[in-house]
Amino acid sequence: MRRVIALGVAGVVLLVLVVGQLVLPGIAASRLRDQLSRSGDVLAVKVSAFPAIELLWGQADKVVIRMGRYRAGASEIAGRLDAAGDVGTIDASAEEVNSGALTLRNARLRKQGDELIGTAVVRQADLRSAVPFLDNVQPVASADGALVLRGTASLLGLRTSVDVVVAAQNGNLVVAPNVPFGGLATITLFSNPHVRVQSVAAASVPGGFSIEAVAKVQ
């Protein structure tokens, strides 16, 4: 009798696990799609986990996201990255990302283990919209995890060449003028206690430049 009961319990547990494996990833994907749709156009979402019961604790093996437009402030984007540590692999991309300050094109975020790699294209037209007095920005140097961008600044009828340094500093992504005491004008572009930026690099592309940032999730 006890053996029959034990087999029955085992069968129920197995049935629950099988049903959960089939149903839970879809529920998790639907929930994530609903969250993302508040900020943009969701094209596809896929969530994978084995065993799927991991999803009940917010953990997943792999998440794939495809979006058209995505609009969110820098703080909201940083907040979403807080959950990245509970996902083994992430492959997220968007045709357009608008942070409120700057528009990025063909943006992609990949995570494998604790490493995050983000890439995007910055168009000159989008940069001029964000910083009207700066034109023709191009990467001129990229070494030791830092990036030097050179542009032409127009102010009060005067035009001059301006260099700025974009670099990882204490885990944050910062930008500062490449001049003596330029550090006094440092601006933090990205900061998250759970994501430490390691390096940033760029390359020229038609109409702008591509940028890549490498970070570690803690």
N, C-alpha and C positions, 0 to 999 in steps of 0.2 A: 504493500500500500504506500509506504513511504517513498519507495522507488518511483511509483507511478506519479505521486505528487511532485517529487523532485524533477522528474522528466517534464511534467506539465508546466512547472514554474520555469524551467530552462527553456521550454518551447515558447512561453509567453515573452520571456526576456529577449530571446532571439528574434521573435516577431516584432517586438518594440524597436529593437536595434535596426532591423531591416527597414521597417517603415520610416524610422527616423532618418536613416541614411538616404532614403528616397525623397522625403518631404522637407526635412530641415534646411538643406542647402537652398531649395527654392524659396522657402520662407525668408531666409537670411538675405538672399539676393533681392527679393521683392521689397524688403524693409530698407535695404541700402539704396535701391532705385528710388524709392519714395523720398528718402532723405536728400539724395543728390538732385532730384527733379525740382526741388525748391530753389535751387541755385543755377539750373541750366537745363540743357537738352540732353537727356540720357539716351544713348543709342543701344548700349548693351551692358549687362552686368552678369557676372558669373561668380559664384562662390563655391569653393570645394573644401571639404574637410573629411578626414577619416581618422577615427570614427566621427560621424556627424554630430554626436552628442557634444563635441567640443564647442560647437556653435552656441550652445546654451550658456557658455562662460565667455562668449565674445571672442573665441579663438577660431582661426581658420588656417588651412594649409595654403590656399591660393585664392586671390581675388583678382578678377579681370574687369576693368571698367573702360568703356568707350563712350566718349561724350562729344557733342558738337560744340556748343558754347557752355562755358562755366564761368559764373561771376561770383566772386566771394572776396571779402577783405583779407588782408594779409593775416590778421589775427584768426579769422575763421579757418583759413587754409592751414595755419600752424596748429590749430586745435584738432583738425581732422587727422593730422599726422601723429597725434598722441596715441591713436589706436593702431598705428602701424606695427608696433612692437608685438602685437598679438597675432600677426599674420606672417606666415613663413615666406610667401612669395606674393608680390604685388606687381601688376602690370596695368597701369592706368594711363590713359591718354585723352587729350582733348584738342580739338582743332583750334580752339581759341579760349584763352583764359584771361579774364579781366579782373585784376585785383583792386580796381578803383583808381590806382595810380598809374598803372602801365598794362598794356595788352600784350600777351605773349601768344605766339602762333605755334602750332604743331608741338604742343607741350606733352612731355611724357615723363612718368615717374615709375621707376622700377626698383623693387626691393628684393634682395635675396639674402636671407639670414638677417644680419644686423646692418647691412650696407644699403644705402639709398643712393640712387643716381637719378638726377633730374636734368632734362634737356628741354630746350625751347629755342624758338627763333624770335629775335627782336627786330622788327622792321623800323627803318628810319622814320617812316610816316607816323608810326605809333609813338616812337620816342619823341618826335617833335610835338605831338599832341600833349604828351606828359610834361615835357620840358621845352616850352616854345622858344627859349633863347639859345638852345643848343642844337647844333646841326652837324650832319655828316660824321656821326660817331663810328669809330672803327677800333677793333682790338689791335694794339701795336706790340704788346708783349704779354707773355703768359709763362710764368715760372714760379716754382716753389709754392704752388697752391694759390697764387695771387694773379690778378689780371689787371692790365693797364689799358684803359680806354682813352682814345684821343678824339676830341670833337672841336668844332668851331663855335665859340660863344659870341653872341651879338647882344650888346648892352649899351644903351645910350649912344647909338650910332657907331660904336667901336666894335671891331671884330678881332678876336684873338684866339689862338690855339690853347686848348685846356686839356690837361691830362687828369684823369681820376683813377684811383686804385680801388678795385673791388677785391676783397680778400676775406679769408676765414680768420676770425679773431676770437679766441676763447669760446669756440663753438658757434659763434654767431657769424652772419654774413654782413659785412659792413662796407661802406664806400666813403672815400675821403679824397679831397684834392691832392694831387701829387706835387705839392709845393712845401717849402719849409713851414713847419708848424701846421701842416694840413690836418694832422690828427686832431686838432682842436675843433675841426668842422666835421668830424666823423658822424655819419648817419647809419644807424642800424637798419638794414633791409629785412633781415629775418632773424628771429630769436625764438627758440623753443628749448626748455630744459631737458626734453627727452630726445632731441635731435641735435647732434653736434656736427656742424659743417666742417669738412676736412679741407676741401680745395674747390677752386672755381677756375674754369678755363673757357676760351672762346675762339671762334674762327670766323672769318669773313664769309658771307654768302651774298648772292645777288639781292640787293635792296636792303641789306642790314647785316646782322651777324647772329651766329648760333652760340648758345652758351650752355655749359654743362657744370653742374655742381654735384659734388660727392659728399655724402654725410654718413654718420653712424647713428643708429637708433639705440637708445639706452633703455 
